[in-house]
Amino acid sequence: MGGAATVVCLQQLKSILGLEHFTHGADLISVMRSVFTQTHQWRWESAVLGFSFIFFLLVTRYFSKKQPRFFWVSAMAPLTSVILGSLLVYFTHAEKHGVQVIGELKKGLNPASLTNLVFVSPYMTTAVKTGIIVGIISLAEGIAVGRSFAMFKNYHIDGNKEMIAIGTMNVVGSFTSCYLTTGPFSRSAVNYNAGCKTAASNIIMSIAVMLTLLFLTPLFHYTPLVVLSAIIVSAMLGLIDYQAAIHLWKIDKFDFVVCMSAYIGVVFASVEIGLVIAVAMSVLRILLFVARPRTFVLGNIPNSVIYRNVEQYPNAKHVPGILILEIDAPIYFANASYLRERITRWIDEEEDKIKATGETNLQYVIMDLSAVGNIDTSGISMLEEVKKITERRGLQLVLVNPGSEVMKKLNKSKFENNVGQKWIYLTVEEAVGACNFILRECKANPKKGESEGWNNV
């Protein structure tokens, strides 16, 4: 939305600088090229008038925000600007000094066009193709703009109702030579900044436009285009939320990169390109989360039965002879290989650490599967490979709290029988308690070994 607001502001440079010819491109490079290749045609009178009214509109808005009871000052500012600008041009004849005006407007409403509709080829095919494309674009724009402004006012937008409203208005409008109806960004911004609250504002605006077309068009002959541009620019500036970008930078750098990529894509290319870049980067981030899920080493919080991530809680203690791992995502084909390598690396690091400190040898690897909502065949194969890796190293694999979907698939794949039901526990506390008990039994009675310890458990 900030990028679209910037693009709209750039388009207003034509009127602010008093240029007669301007680029049809909306990107920054095209606009700047068009502006600076016509420096000899710049009109300082138009620029001074434009920036003066922009300053006036911004000051009135700031005043109304600081003094809410004077909300009407900001609401009346656009109309006041039009009246003052028209009077100024009329009395000073500024139109003769480079200030572009609206000029002569024809009176009357749009003529009826129902009798001009043609439903035969070759026009019908072209109309259907054009209608589908334009309809999709206008609907997407209308809903996107509506949702953007809905965030400001904290209300809900129903896409179905928006589609019905836009479609109905376009069908009815086609009977009266109307231009394509949609939710335009600039007009919505002007309404928003004028303090409009409900859809009734559109009814009032339509009546005002109708009365203007019927009776008041001569009054707008001297209305300077630069004043209309100033109204649009002041409305657009309020939609460039730089504080939100700073907030993103403080919280999540990747979100900030996505935000700025969308902004740059819109400003330097188009709204479509900006959206594609932002969506592509967001999808890439999701894929990275899926392909590289987080795994943690858990430790025991002193004087408790709670086990937490040792990186997040530095006071969490490792349990001697036991490596406790937590997987924080579903296990799919996309991350199975990564998880196998990551778990193997954790085991290697733990064994190296034990050798360096001379502590009790690693005996058990506990995998907390509480956060694993689902698993596919590649994930089951990964668990089977991890089971083989631990067996080759003389370690025992222990599973904790597999979800219902995970447990069903483990049962069907016979992996539960492979690992043994006695090595599946509900909580990490129970698994650690059983492993510690077996270790103590093994030390107390080495001849009977682990089987005796398990029987006692």
Disulfide bonds with the S-S distance in Angstrom:
none
